[in-house]
Amino acid sequence: MKLLIVEDEKILSDSIASYLRHENFTCETASGFSEAVEKIELFNYDCILLDISLQDGNGLDLLKEIKANNKMDGVLIISARNSLSDKITGLTLGADDYLPKPFHLSELSARVAAIIRRRNFGGNNTLRFNELSIDLQAKAVFISGKLVELTRKEYQLLLYFTYNKGRVVSKNAIAEHLWGDEMGGAANYDFIYTHIKNLRRKLMDSGGEDYIQSVYGMGYKFTAS
């Protein structure tokens, strides 16, 4: 799942990004209002972590922009301005949650995960597709009750497919969502084929069906009832 951290305190931003990457999130950062606007216009995020007090603008104005453009990204406000009026304003404008500074990174991660579960997976902690089940809290995948050992990226890839069940997703969309800024101008997406091949092999070797289908010239599609 892909996050954007809008925070102008670099040490805090780096700390949040480092922690959440270890929690299986793909993280991008924006150090100010203008950079955040540019990224939000270009890309979609599962959740935006938004500070209110930015050096070149106000986070609440950015939230207004997000909603005015009908963006579906989740929003978690993180702010040292722990006033009731800011909290009410943020939630009224459409933020999903509000977390005052200082906070524990473990709580931040839990709140982000909860927002994504509500928005993308109907609030469920477990996703089930026939013999395949995904425990979103434990970040674990099972086939007929047997644990399947996946790498971090394979797990993220499977979640992305399940969220887009029945829809064709291109290699470009997969790369942008799962790697984000890490792409660094990659010349091709051959590495995505490798990740998908490994994920399919692990699921099938564990007794699962082949849910990930190639759609020639377009990308891949997750098919499951």
N, C-alpha and C positions, 0 to 999 in steps of 0.2 A: 504494500500500500504506500502511496506517494504523498509526502508532506511538504509544505512550504513553511519555513520558519521566518517570520518577519520580525526581526529584533535587531536594534542598532547597537546593543552592547555585545561586542564581538566575543568576549570570553564566555558570556552566558549562551550566546547563539551556538558557539562551537561545542559547548558542554552539552546542550540539549541535543544537537545533531548527533554527536558521538554516542550518547546514551540510546537514543531512539534507533540508530542504525543497528546497534547490538540487539534491539528488540524487534528486528526484522522489518523495519520501515526504511523506505528510500527517502532521503531527506535532501531538499534544496534549501538554500538560505537567501534572504534579501535583507540588506542592511538598512534600507530606508523605504520611504513611501514610493518614490519614483521607480526604483528597481522592482518593488513588489507589483506595482501596476503593470509594468511591462511583462513580468512573468505570468501574472494571472490572466492577462489578455491572450497570451500565447499558449498556455498550457492549462490542463485540468489537474486538480489535486483532490485526494480523498479527504484531506483536512488541512486547513491553514491555521497555524499558530500565530496569533496576531497581537503584537504589543500596541497599546493605545498611544503611548508617547514616543513618537519618532522625530528625529532631528529635522526632517524636511516635510513633516506633515502629521496628520492625526489619524490614528488607526481606525477610529470610528468613521471618518470620511472614506477610508479605503473599504470598510465594510459596506457602506452605502453604495460604492461603485460596484462591488461584487454582486449585490442584490439587484441593483438597477440593470445590470447586464444579464440577469437571469442565470448567473453561474450557480451550479449545484454543489460546489465545494463546501464541505463542512467547515465551520469556523469555531475555534477555541480562542477566546481572548485571554491573554496573559498580561497582567499589568500591575505595576506598583501603585497605581491610583485605585486604591481599594475603597472607593466611595460608592454608596448605594445608588446614587444617580447614574454613575458611569455603568454600573452593572445592569441597571434597568434599561438604560439607553441601548447598550450593546445587545441585550437579549431581545428588546423590542425591534431593533433593526434586523434581527435574524440570526444572531450568533447562536450556536448550539450550546455553549457552556462558557463559564467565566471562572478563571483561576487566578487569585491574587498572588503577587510575589511577596515574600519568597515562598517557594514550594519545593516539595520533594520530587525529584525526577521520576520516581516510581509512580507517584500519584498522577503526574502529568501524562505518563505513558498510559496509565489505566483509563484516564479520561479521554484521551485520543482514541484508544481502542474502542471505548464505549460509543463514541460518536460514529465511528466507522461501522460498528456492528448495527447501530440503529439505522444509519442511512443506507448502507450497502447490503445488509443481510437480515433486515427485518428485526433486529434486536436479538437474534439467535446466537447462542454460544457454540452450538454445534451445527454444522452443515452436513446433510446426508444425501447421497446419490447412490441408491441401491446398496452395493457392498462397500462403497467408499464413504468415509466420514472424516470430517475435519473439525478438530477441537480448537476453536479460535482463541480461547484463553490459554490453553497449554501450548498452542502453536504446534500441534501434532496431527499427523495424518494416519488413518487406519484403513486397512482393507480387511473386511470380515473380522474386525476386532484385533487384528495383528498390526503392530506399529510398523510404518514404512519410514525408513531413514532417508530423509531428504536434506539437501543443503539449504542454506538460507534463501538463495535465489530460486531454487526449485520450489520451495514452499510459497514464496511470493508469487511465482509464476502460476502455480496451481490456483491460488486465491484469485488472481487476476482473471484467469479463465473462468472460474466459477461465477465471479461477479458479472462477467460478460457472457454467461451461458446462452448458447443459441445464436450468438452474434459472431460474425467474422471479424477477427482483429488482425491487423497487419503487423509485420515485423517492426515497422517504424513505430507504431503505437505501443507495442510491447517494450521496445527499447526506451522510448521516452518515459513510459510509466514506471518501469522497474529500475532503470539506470539513471535517468534524469541527467544532471550535470556531469555524472561520471562518464558519459559517452565520449566527451572530449573530441568530437568531430570524427568518429569512427568511419572508416571508408566503406565498410559493409556490415551486414548483420549476420554473418555466418555463425558467430558465437551464440546467437539466439537459437539457431537450429540445433546446435550441440546441447544447449540446456533443455530444449523441448524433447529431443531424442532421449536424453538421460531420464527426464521425468517420466515419459511414457514407458520406458523400459522398466523403471523401478515399480511403477504401479502395476504393470502387467505381470512382471516376475513375482509380485506378491499375490497374484490371483485376481487382479482387477481387470475390468474391461478397458478397451482402448477408447477412451472418451475424447481424446484430442485428435481431431481430424484435420488433415491438410486440405486447404481449398486452393487449387492451382491458380497461381498468378495473383492471389489476393491475400492469403495469410492462413490463419488457423481458427478452428471453431471447437468449443467444448460442447459436446452433446451428451446429455444425461436426462433421465426422467426424474 
